[in-house]
């Protein structure tokens, strides 16, 4: 019995439209799940270059954005089919359903109890550029009937399409669910928070209260299940390992505390080691030795030392600096959640507006004194001639007359030359400080927005159904606590 399921891959935005498509292709062609690539096939493209060829098809027809591709999963009944037969069935399904129009990669995963196959195909047809359109009812009309017919040919059981949704609930889609839910990301975070609450709790109830304080939603039935903020489904604690079953958690609460944890950690104290090194002066080569080594170099027996390879790590160093800036931003602003991040970004946006307004005010005030500064500039040009005239050189009499006229203009407005220069210096310093503040706020704001974008990108790549944005989180924060 094989059950089919179809999913779609959305657009990730202008920076990398096909991120989900590429990630899905990388996931399904994992050598560890496909017998080192033996159970990998492709139609209308080459498996190793599938993503590039799909991307080129999108470019050719001008459809690089919006929906990027589709993912069909065929899940077989446990112990009913071997991987090779599943691969044949999947290949025939792809040839019949997609072979005439779409580029597709199909694989079989045999690393779980249920052998299952994945089919990832382009959303754009390489024939006419039309996009694949999945209509409601296509699963029951086309996809599952083809699956049933192929299973019948190979002597496998089938499911009635009318009862498919019921049967489907009982099938195992563990691998794909974990991939889509991002369990590889959430599991470590959940275990870390569970460990922290176990260490702090006095009893089981306090443990649950501490989890709630951290933003977890708790479901208590036969098994304890938790859901952190941002995750779409509950995760049973016992699936995280033996140390996180209900019994193990209760036992750990009674046995473990901060002192217990410290005892487990062996403190390694740094030790300074001193040693005396006797340095010998390097002997210089004689003239004969120099000529000998020069000859060896010319005939190729000696090679030059390789140039520095530091350029290879330039991108890693740049990424390290970026991560350090983001860490300092979170630490300096004491940010522990997405809501707090949005609040800080909003505060920095308001601060940026205030600093820009302040800079604009200083600029306008300086421009109102532009006439005074123009007069002062003319007087500065005449200053050497005026000093010469004061010393008795009458050749500069015309310049002296102009100097006096400009001086009277300043006096009529209540300023001397020194006062105007002091005013100019004052505005320059104020404007410089405002620009420095604006740059600092811009820098902080850009770091905050960068963290926010990566958070949104991670949420999307982890297959979250709910898309967080600033407005929804801000609205949630502003709701009164009941």
C-alpha positions as CSV (number, residue, x, y, z in Angstrom):
1,X,0.0,0.0,0.0
2,X,1.5,3.4,-1.0
3,X,0.0,6.7,0.1
4,X,0.8,9.9,-1.8
5,X,1.1,13.4,-0.4
6,X,1.9,16.7,-2.3
7,X,3.5,19.8,-0.8
8,X,4.6,23.1,-2.4
9,X,7.7,25.2,-2.0
10,X,7.2,29.0,-1.7
11,X,9.3,31.9,-2.8
12,X,12.0,33.1,-0.3
13,X,12.2,36.7,-1.7
14,X,14.5,38.6,-4.0
15,X,17.8,37.5,-2.3
16,X,17.2,33.8,-3.1
17,X,13.9,32.9,-4.7
18,X,14.6,29.2,-4.8
19,X,16.0,28.6,-1.3
20,X,13.3,26.1,-0.4
21,X,13.6,24.3,-3.7
22,X,17.4,23.9,-3.3
23,X,17.1,22.8,0.3
24,X,14.5,20.2,-0.6
25,X,16.7,18.8,-3.4
26,X,19.7,18.6,-1.0
27,X,17.5,16.9,1.6
28,X,16.0,14.2,-0.6
29,X,19.4,13.4,-2.3
30,X,21.2,12.8,1.0
31,X,23.6,9.9,0.3
32,X,23.0,8.5,3.8
33,X,19.3,8.0,3.0
34,X,19.7,6.8,-0.6
35,X,22.4,4.1,-0.4
36,X,25.1,6.5,-1.4
37,X,23.1,7.9,-4.3
38,X,22.1,4.5,-5.9
39,X,18.4,5.2,-5.3
40,X,18.5,8.6,-7.0
41,X,17.0,9.3,-10.4
42,X,15.9,12.3,-12.5
43,X,13.8,13.0,-15.6
44,X,14.3,15.9,-18.0
45,X,17.3,17.0,-16.0
46,X,20.5,15.7,-14.5
47,X,20.3,14.9,-10.7
48,X,23.6,16.6,-9.9
49,X,22.7,19.8,-11.7
50,X,18.9,19.7,-11.2
51,X,18.6,23.0,-9.3
52,X,20.6,25.0,-11.8
53,X,18.7,23.5,-14.7
54,X,15.3,24.3,-13.0
55,X,16.5,27.8,-12.3
56,X,17.5,28.3,-15.9
57,X,14.1,27.1,-17.1
58,X,12.5,29.8,-14.8
59,X,14.8,32.5,-16.2
60,X,14.0,31.4,-19.8
61,X,10.3,32.0,-19.3
62,X,10.6,35.0,-16.9
63,X,9.0,33.1,-14.0
64,X,11.8,33.2,-11.3
65,X,9.5,34.3,-8.5
66,X,6.4,33.1,-6.7
67,X,5.9,29.3,-6.2
68,X,9.2,27.5,-6.9
69,X,8.4,23.8,-7.0
70,X,6.4,20.9,-5.6
71,X,7.2,17.8,-3.5
72,X,5.3,14.5,-3.7
73,X,5.9,11.8,-1.1
74,X,5.0,8.1,-1.7
75,X,4.9,6.2,1.6
76,X,4.8,2.4,1.4
77,X,3.4,0.0,4.0
78,X,6.0,-1.3,6.4
79,X,7.9,-4.5,5.2
80,X,5.6,-4.7,2.1
81,X,8.1,-3.4,-0.5
82,X,11.9,-3.4,-1.0
83,X,13.8,-0.2,-2.0
84,X,14.4,-1.4,-5.6
85,X,10.7,-2.1,-6.3
86,X,9.8,1.2,-4.6
87,X,12.3,3.0,-6.9
88,X,10.7,1.3,-10.0
89,X,7.2,2.3,-9.0
90,X,8.4,5.9,-8.3
91,X,10.2,6.1,-11.6
92,X,7.1,5.0,-13.5
93,X,4.9,7.4,-11.5
94,X,7.2,10.3,-12.5
95,X,7.3,9.3,-16.2
96,X,3.5,9.1,-16.4
97,X,2.6,12.1,-14.3
98,X,5.4,14.6,-15.0
99,X,7.6,13.2,-17.7
100,X,6.1,15.2,-20.6
101,X,6.4,18.7,-19.1
102,X,8.5,19.0,-15.9
103,X,12.0,18.5,-14.6
104,X,11.9,16.2,-11.6
105,X,14.3,14.4,-9.2
106,X,13.0,11.2,-7.6
107,X,14.6,9.2,-4.8
108,X,13.9,6.4,-2.4
109,X,14.7,6.6,1.3
110,X,15.2,3.3,3.0
111,X,16.7,4.5,6.3
112,X,13.4,4.2,8.2
113,X,11.0,1.3,8.9
114,X,8.7,2.6,6.2
115,X,10.3,2.7,2.8
116,X,9.2,6.0,1.1
117,X,10.1,8.0,-2.0
118,X,10.4,11.7,-2.6
119,X,9.7,13.5,-5.9
120,X,10.8,17.1,-6.2
121,X,9.8,18.9,-9.5
122,X,10.0,22.4,-11.0
123,X,6.9,24.6,-10.9
124,X,7.6,25.8,-14.5
125,X,7.3,23.5,-17.5
126,X,10.4,23.3,-19.7
127,X,8.1,22.8,-22.7
128,X,5.9,25.9,-22.7
129,X,6.7,27.8,-19.5
130,X,3.3,27.1,-18.0
131,X,3.3,26.8,-14.2
132,X,2.0,23.6,-12.6
133,X,-1.3,24.2,-11.0
134,X,-2.6,21.9,-8.3
135,X,-6.4,22.1,-8.1
136,X,-8.5,20.9,-5.2
137,X,-9.4,17.3,-5.9
138,X,-6.4,16.5,-8.0
139,X,-5.0,14.2,-5.4
140,X,-8.1,11.9,-5.6
141,X,-8.5,12.4,-9.3
142,X,-5.0,11.9,-10.6
143,X,-2.2,11.3,-8.1
144,X,-3.5,8.6,-5.8
145,X,-5.2,6.6,-8.6
146,X,-1.9,6.4,-10.5
147,X,-0.2,5.2,-7.3
148,X,-2.9,2.6,-6.7
149,X,-2.7,1.3,-10.3
150,X,1.1,0.9,-10.1
151,X,0.9,-0.8,-6.7
152,X,-1.7,-3.3,-8.1
153,X,0.7,-4.2,-11.0
154,X,3.4,-5.1,-8.4
155,X,1.0,-7.0,-6.2
156,X,0.9,-4.4,-3.4
157,X,-2.1,-3.5,-1.4
158,X,-4.0,-0.2,-2.3
159,X,-6.2,2.2,-0.5
160,X,-9.6,3.4,-1.4
161,X,-9.3,7.0,-2.4
162,X,-12.4,7.9,-0.4
163,X,-10.8,6.6,2.7
164,X,-7.4,7.9,1.9
165,X,-7.5,10.8,4.4
166,X,-8.3,8.5,7.2
167,X,-5.6,6.0,6.4
168,X,-3.1,8.7,5.8
169,X,-3.3,9.8,9.4
170,X,-1.9,6.5,10.5
171,X,1.1,6.4,8.1
172,X,4.6,7.5,9.2
173,X,6.0,10.6,7.6
174,X,8.6,11.0,10.4
175,X,11.5,12.1,8.2
176,X,9.7,14.6,6.2
177,X,7.8,16.0,9.2
178,X,11.0,16.5,11.1
179,X,12.6,18.2,8.1
180,X,9.6,20.5,7.6
181,X,9.2,21.3,11.3
182,X,12.9,21.9,11.7
183,X,13.3,19.4,14.6
184,X,17.0,19.5,14.1
185,X,16.8,23.1,15.2
186,X,14.1,23.0,17.9
187,X,15.3,19.8,19.7
188,X,18.5,21.3,21.0
189,X,16.7,24.4,22.2
190,X,13.9,22.4,23.9
191,X,16.4,20.1,25.7
192,X,18.4,23.2,26.9
193,X,15.4,24.8,28.4
194,X,14.2,21.6,29.9
195,X,17.6,21.1,31.6
196,X,17.5,24.7,32.9
197,X,14.0,24.3,34.4
198,X,14.9,20.9,36.0
199,X,17.9,22.4,37.7
200,X,15.9,25.3,39.1
201,X,12.7,23.5,40.1
202,X,12.0,22.2,43.5
203,X,9.1,20.0,42.4
204,X,7.3,18.9,39.2
205,X,4.7,21.7,39.4
206,X,7.3,24.4,39.7
207,X,9.1,22.8,36.7
208,X,5.9,23.2,34.6
209,X,5.6,26.8,35.9
210,X,9.1,27.6,34.8
211,X,8.5,26.2,31.4
212,X,5.4,28.3,31.1
213,X,7.4,31.4,32.1
214,X,9.8,30.7,29.2
215,X,6.8,30.9,26.8
216,X,6.2,27.2,26.3
217,X,2.7,25.8,25.8
218,X,2.3,22.6,27.8
219,X,0.0,19.6,27.1
220,X,-0.3,16.9,29.7
221,X,-1.9,13.6,28.7
222,X,-0.4,10.2,28.6
223,X,2.9,11.9,27.8
224,X,4.2,15.4,28.5
225,X,4.3,17.5,25.3
226,X,5.6,21.0,24.9
227,X,5.5,23.7,22.2
228,X,7.9,26.7,22.2
229,X,6.9,30.0,20.7
230,X,7.2,29.8,16.9
231,X,6.9,26.0,16.6
232,X,3.7,24.8,14.9
233,X,3.2,21.5,16.7
234,X,3.7,20.0,20.1
235,X,6.8,17.8,20.7
236,X,6.7,14.9,23.2
237,X,9.5,15.2,25.7
238,X,10.2,11.5,25.7
239,X,11.2,11.6,22.0
240,X,14.1,13.9,23.0
241,X,15.8,11.0,24.8
242,X,15.6,8.7,27.8
243,X,16.5,11.6,30.2
244,X,13.4,13.5,29.2
245,X,10.6,11.0,29.9
246,X,8.1,11.9,32.6
247,X,9.7,9.5,35.1
248,X,13.2,10.7,34.3
249,X,12.3,14.3,34.7
250,X,10.7,13.8,38.1
251,X,13.7,11.8,39.2
252,X,16.1,14.5,37.9
253,X,14.1,17.2,39.7
254,X,14.7,15.5,43.0
255,X,18.3,14.6,42.4
256,X,19.8,17.5,40.4
257,X,20.4,21.1,41.4
258,X,23.0,23.7,40.7
259,X,25.5,22.1,43.2
260,X,25.0,18.7,41.5
261,X,25.7,20.2,38.2
262,X,28.9,21.9,39.4
263,X,30.1,18.6,40.9
264,X,29.8,17.0,37.5
265,X,32.0,19.6,35.9
266,X,35.6,19.1,36.7
267,X,37.2,22.5,37.0
268,X,40.3,22.7,35.0
269,X,42.6,25.4,36.3
270,X,45.0,27.0,33.9
271,X,48.7,26.3,34.7
272,X,51.6,28.4,33.5
273,X,54.5,26.4,32.3
274,X,57.8,28.0,32.1
275,X,60.8,26.7,30.3
276,X,64.2,28.0,29.4
277,X,65.0,28.0,25.7
278,X,68.6,28.4,24.6
279,X,68.6,30.3,21.3
280,X,71.4,29.8,18.9
281,X,72.3,32.3,16.2
282,X,71.6,31.0,12.8
283,X,74.7,30.4,10.8
284,X,75.1,32.4,7.6
285,X,75.7,30.7,4.3
286,X,79.0,31.1,2.6
287,X,79.3,32.4,-0.9
288,X,79.7,28.9,-2.3
289,X,76.6,27.7,-0.5
290,X,74.6,30.7,-1.9
291,X,75.6,29.9,-5.4
292,X,74.8,26.2,-4.9
293,X,71.3,26.9,-3.6
294,X,70.7,29.5,-6.4
295,X,71.5,26.8,-8.9
296,X,69.2,24.3,-7.2
297,X,66.4,26.9,-7.4
298,X,67.0,27.6,-11.1
299,X,66.9,23.9,-12.1
300,X,63.7,23.4,-10.1
301,X,65.0,21.4,-7.2
302,X,63.9,24.0,-4.7
303,X,60.4,25.6,-4.8
304,X,59.3,29.0,-3.6
305,X,57.3,29.1,-0.4
306,X,53.6,29.3,-1.1
307,X,51.8,32.7,-0.8
308,X,49.6,33.3,2.2
309,X,46.2,31.5,2.0
310,X,44.4,34.0,4.3
311,X,42.2,35.1,1.4
312,X,40.4,31.8,1.6
313,X,39.0,32.6,5.0
314,X,38.0,36.2,4.3
315,X,34.3,35.3,4.1
316,X,34.5,33.3,7.3
317,X,36.2,36.2,9.1
318,X,33.6,38.7,7.7
319,X,30.8,36.4,8.9
320,X,32.5,36.0,12.3
321,X,32.6,39.9,12.7
322,X,28.9,40.1,11.7
323,X,27.9,37.5,14.3
324,X,30.0,39.3,16.9
325,X,28.2,42.6,16.2
326,X,24.8,40.8,16.4
327,X,25.7,39.2,19.7
328,X,26.8,42.5,21.2
329,X,23.6,44.2,19.9
330,X,21.5,41.5,21.7
331,X,23.6,41.7,24.8
332,X,23.7,45.5,25.0
333,X,19.9,45.8,24.5
334,X,19.2,42.9,26.8
335,X,17.1,41.1,24.1
336,X,15.7,37.6,24.9
337,X,12.8,37.2,22.5
338,X,11.4,38.2,19.1
339,X,9.0,40.7,20.8
340,X,11.9,42.4,22.6
341,X,13.8,42.6,19.3
342,X,10.8,44.3,17.6
343,X,10.5,46.7,20.5
344,X,14.2,47.7,20.3
345,X,13.9,48.1,16.5
346,X,10.9,50.3,16.9
347,X,12.7,52.4,19.6
348,X,15.7,52.8,17.3
349,X,13.5,53.8,14.4
350,X,12.0,56.5,16.6
351,X,15.4,57.6,17.8
352,X,16.6,57.7,14.2
353,X,13.8,60.1,13.4
354,X,14.6,62.3,16.4
355,X,18.3,62.5,15.4
356,X,17.4,63.2,11.8
357,X,15.1,66.0,12.9
358,X,17.8,67.4,15.2
359,X,20.3,67.3,12.3
360,X,17.7,69.0,10.1
361,X,17.1,71.7,12.7
362,X,20.9,72.5,13.0
363,X,21.3,72.6,9.2
364,X,18.3,75.0,8.8
365,X,19.7,77.2,11.7
366,X,23.1,77.3,10.0
367,X,21.6,78.2,6.6
368,X,19.8,81.1,8.2
369,X,23.2,82.5,9.1
370,X,24.5,81.9,5.6
371,X,24.7,85.6,4.8
372,X,26.9,86.2,7.9
373,X,29.2,83.4,6.8
374,X,29.5,84.8,3.3
375,X,30.5,88.2,4.6
376,X,33.0,86.5,7.0
377,X,34.5,84.6,4.1
378,X,35.1,87.8,2.1
379,X,36.7,89.4,5.1
380,X,39.0,86.4,5.6
381,X,40.2,86.8,2.0
382,X,40.8,90.6,2.6
383,X,42.5,90.0,6.0
384,X,46.1,89.9,4.8
385,X,45.6,93.1,2.7
386,X,43.9,94.8,5.8
387,X,46.9,93.9,8.0
388,X,49.3,95.3,5.4
389,X,47.2,98.5,5.2
390,X,47.3,98.9,9.0
391,X,51.1,98.5,8.8
392,X,51.2,101.6,6.5
393,X,51.0,100.1,3.0
394,X,48.5,102.4,1.2
395,X,48.5,100.2,-1.9
396,X,45.7,98.2,-0.2
397,X,43.4,101.2,0.4
398,X,40.6,99.8,-1.8
399,X,40.7,96.5,0.1
400,X,40.6,98.5,3.4
401,X,37.5,100.4,2.3
402,X,35.8,97.2,1.3
403,X,36.9,95.6,4.7
404,X,35.3,98.5,6.6
405,X,32.1,98.2,4.6
406,X,31.8,94.5,5.3
407,X,32.7,95.1,9.0
408,X,29.8,97.6,9.2
409,X,27.4,95.0,7.7
410,X,28.3,92.6,10.4
411,X,28.0,95.2,13.2
412,X,24.6,96.2,11.9
413,X,23.4,92.6,12.5
414,X,25.0,92.6,15.9
415,X,28.1,90.5,15.2
416,X,31.8,90.9,14.9
417,X,34.1,88.8,12.7
418,X,35.3,86.7,15.7
419,X,31.7,86.1,16.9
420,X,30.7,84.9,13.4
421,X,33.6,82.5,13.2
422,X,32.7,81.2,16.7
423,X,29.1,80.8,15.6
424,X,30.3,78.9,12.5
425,X,32.4,76.6,14.6
426,X,29.5,76.0,17.0
427,X,27.2,74.9,14.2
428,X,29.9,72.8,12.6
429,X,30.5,70.9,15.9
430,X,26.8,70.5,16.5
431,X,26.2,69.2,13.0
432,X,29.1,66.8,13.3
433,X,27.8,65.4,16.5
434,X,24.3,65.0,15.1
435,X,25.8,63.1,12.1
436,X,27.8,60.9,14.3
437,X,24.7,60.1,16.4
438,X,22.7,59.4,13.2
439,X,25.4,57.0,11.9
440,X,25.5,55.2,15.3
441,X,21.7,54.8,15.3
442,X,21.7,53.7,11.7
443,X,24.3,51.1,12.4
444,X,22.4,49.7,15.4
445,X,19.2,49.8,13.5
446,X,20.7,47.9,10.5
447,X,22.1,45.2,12.8
448,X,18.7,44.8,14.4
449,X,17.0,44.6,11.1
450,X,19.6,42.1,9.9
451,X,18.8,39.9,12.9
452,X,15.1,40.2,12.3
453,X,15.5,39.2,8.6
454,X,17.6,36.2,9.5
455,X,14.9,35.3,12.1
456,X,12.1,35.5,9.5
457,X,14.3,33.6,7.0
458,X,14.9,30.8,9.6
459,X,11.1,30.6,10.4
460,X,10.3,30.3,6.7
461,X,13.0,27.7,6.0
462,X,11.8,25.7,9.0
463,X,8.4,25.4,7.3
464,X,6.4,27.5,9.8
465,X,2.8,28.0,8.7
466,X,2.5,31.3,10.6
467,X,4.6,34.1,9.3
468,X,5.7,36.6,12.0
469,X,6.0,40.2,11.1
470,X,6.5,43.4,13.1
471,X,2.8,44.4,13.2
472,X,1.5,41.1,14.4
473,X,4.1,40.7,17.2
474,X,3.6,44.4,18.2
475,X,-0.2,43.9,18.4
476,X,0.3,40.7,20.5
477,X,2.6,42.6,22.9
478,X,0.1,45.4,23.3
479,X,-2.7,43.1,24.3
480,X,-3.4,43.2,28.1
481,X,-2.4,40.3,30.1
482,X,-5.5,38.4,31.4
